[in-house]
Amino acid sequence: MKYSKLRMESKGWKLFTGRKSTLPLWKPPHTRSIVNSINDISVGSLGIYEVAESGTSGTFPWTTSPLLNNVAPAGISGNELTFSPPLYYPAGGHKVIFYGYYPRTTATNGTSYITPPGNGTAPTFNFTLTGQEDIMHGASVAGGSYSPGTAIPITFKHKLTQIQLNVSALGTLLSSIKILNVRNTGSMNLETGAVTYGNNTVDITLDKAGLTTTAPVMVPADVPVYLVEVAFMGQLLPRKYLIRPTSGKFLEGVIYTVTL
């Protein structure tokens, strides 16, 4: 089993917090799709929160009306996000901290929705997986007003595992491939990035991308084993395979290429 890490660059994306605001052209939304690079993301599919420091130094309490409340950036240039109107630090030298997530939604119910922040309570992103959704979370370090115009780095991390199957040895004999009993509902705390899954499960079908590989699918991380069902042409009963990573569990932000 081969795998490689799939992460944003170590410096992450940057939030522009100066006086300028730009609106570069950007691609149509790739809403809820698998993200392999920054180019796969439109700014409209990013949700950003900004929380101000309280009167107690170093604390950033949530309220029902944070400085930015699930706002999409106005533009993206390289790896720098920009906002319109431009952002300003709070008066009095208080610091701010940013949180972000993908894919952004403004819904308050349904299969993908936001539970808004409360007094002392972080917002949560509630989601339903079909195998084609990527989920990411980002957080910045606290930034102050001592260097106006300086971009604040925010590192986004993938919260799911990406699995792709190498089926070159099976060729045209395959009729279907599924990962069975995948937990498909969950919620993500938008302050900590912690993900909690529900008990509902579904089977996720892997489409063939050619004679040798399947298209990738996104499934929950921190799972020790997945059960793959493979059906062959002319056979009544499918075969089932257990796939286990050498790391002990499928890890967040990692691509696993499994050879059957």
Secondary structure, DSSP 8 states (H G I E B T S, - for coil): -EEEE----TT-EEE--SS-----------TT---SSGGG--GGG-EEEEEE--SSTT-----SS-SEEEE--SEEETTEEE-SS-----GGG--EEEEEEES----SSSSSEEE--BTTB--EEEEE--SS---EEEEE--B-TTSTT--EEEEEEE-EEEEEEE-TTTGGGEEEEEEEEEE-EEEEETTT--EEE-S-EEEEE--BSSSSBB--EEEESS-S-EEEEEEETT-SS-EEEEE--TTSS--TTEEEEEE-
